[in-house]
Amino acid sequence: QVQLVESGGGLVQAGGSLRLSCVASGGTFSAYDMGWFRQAPGKKREFVAGITWSGSSTDYTHSVKGRFTISRDNAKNTVYLQMDSLQPEDTAVYLCAADRFGGGTYSVATVDYWGHGTQVTVSS
């Protein structure tokens, strides 16, 4: 059983930056592809960014490419999401996800473990 705990959310003005962190425990962190998803009120949970177990490959949803950067530190069992040039439409709960057999693809259906999420609110 893997536990995921996110931190780093908050309130920021449009154009600002936040860095989210997700610390994993209870499993072999380096065995999992890791992802960030988000869910806004009344909307479906959506993929934001993903990184393979080795960190050699990343993927992003189109709307955040060039603004968000995902990274991981396997020695610290931690995955990060650096979010720059934030916009009001980025407002959502951001959830960390661990996927054992995703093969570098990321979807809600294949996630094995979820964190509880951290709120990101971007004001205009």
C-alpha positions in Angstrom: 0.0 0.0 0.0 1.4 3.3 -1.1 0.5 6.5 0.7 0.8 9.9 -1.1 0.8 13.2 0.6 0.6 16.5 -1.3 1.7 19.9 -0.2 2.4 23.3 -1.7 -1.0 24.5 -2.8 -2.4 27.9 -2.0 -3.8 31.2 -3.3 -1.8 33.0 -6.0 -2.5 35.9 -8.4 -2.6 35.3 -12.1 0.9 35.1 -13.5 2.3 33.7 -10.3 4.0 30.5 -9.4 3.6 27.5 -7.1 5.5 24.4 -6.5 3.6 21.3 -5.5 5.3 18.3 -3.7 4.1 14.8 -3.2 5.9 12.5 -0.8 5.3 8.7 -1.1 5.6 6.1 1.6 4.8 2.4 2.1 6.1 1.2 -1.3 8.9 1.2 -3.8 8.6 4.7 -5.1 11.0 4.1 -8.1 8.7 1.3 -9.3 5.9 3.7 -10.2 5.3 6.2 -12.9 3.9 9.3 -11.2 1.4 11.8 -12.3 -0.5 15.0 -11.3 -4.1 15.3 -12.0 -6.6 18.1 -11.2 -10.3 18.4 -10.5 -12.2 21.6 -10.6 -15.7 21.9 -9.1 -18.3 20.3 -11.3 -15.7 18.9 -13.7 -14.1 15.6 -14.3 -10.7 14.7 -13.0 -8.1 15.4 -15.7 -4.5 14.5 -16.3 -2.0 17.4 -15.9 1.5 15.9 -16.0 3.3 12.6 -15.7 6.8 11.2 -15.3 8.1 7.7 -15.8 9.6 5.7 -13.0 13.2 6.7 -14.1 12.4 10.3 -14.8 13.5 9.8 -18.4 10.2 10.7 -20.0 7.5 13.3 -19.2 4.2 14.2 -20.6 1.8 17.1 -20.2 -1.7 18.1 -21.1 -1.7 20.7 -23.9 -2.9 23.5 -21.7 0.0 23.5 -19.3 2.9 22.8 -21.8 5.6 25.4 -21.4 4.2 26.5 -18.0 4.4 23.5 -15.8 7.3 21.2 -15.1 7.1 17.8 -13.5 10.2 16.2 -11.8 11.0 13.5 -9.3 13.7 12.6 -6.8 13.6 8.9 -6.2 16.1 9.2 -3.3 13.5 11.4 -1.5 10.4 9.5 -2.7 9.1 12.8 -3.9 7.5 14.1 -7.1 7.2 17.8 -7.8 5.1 20.0 -10.0 6.5 23.5 -10.7 3.7 25.7 -12.0 4.5 29.0 -13.6 2.4 31.6 -15.3 -0.7 30.4 -13.5 -4.1 31.4 -14.8 -7.5 31.4 -13.2 -8.5 28.3 -15.2 -5.7 26.4 -13.4 -7.8 26.6 -10.2 -8.5 23.1 -9.0 -7.6 20.5 -6.4 -4.4 18.9 -7.6 -3.9 15.2 -6.9 -0.8 13.1 -6.9 -1.1 9.6 -8.5 1.0 6.5 -8.7 0.7 4.1 -11.6 2.6 0.8 -11.5 1.8 -0.5 -15.0 0.9 2.6 -17.0 3.8 2.3 -19.3 4.2 6.0 -19.6 0.5 6.7 -20.3 -1.6 8.3 -17.7 -5.3 8.0 -17.1 -7.6 8.0 -14.2 -8.5 4.4 -14.9 -5.0 3.0 -14.5 -3.9 4.9 -11.4 -3.2 2.5 -8.5 -2.9 5.1 -5.7 -4.2 8.6 -5.1 -3.3 11.3 -2.7 -6.0 13.4 -1.0 -5.1 16.5 -3.0 -4.0 20.1 -2.4 -6.1 23.2 -3.4 -4.7 25.6 -5.9 -6.6 28.9 -6.4 -5.5 31.5 -8.9 -7.2 34.9 -8.7 -7.5 37.2 -11.7 
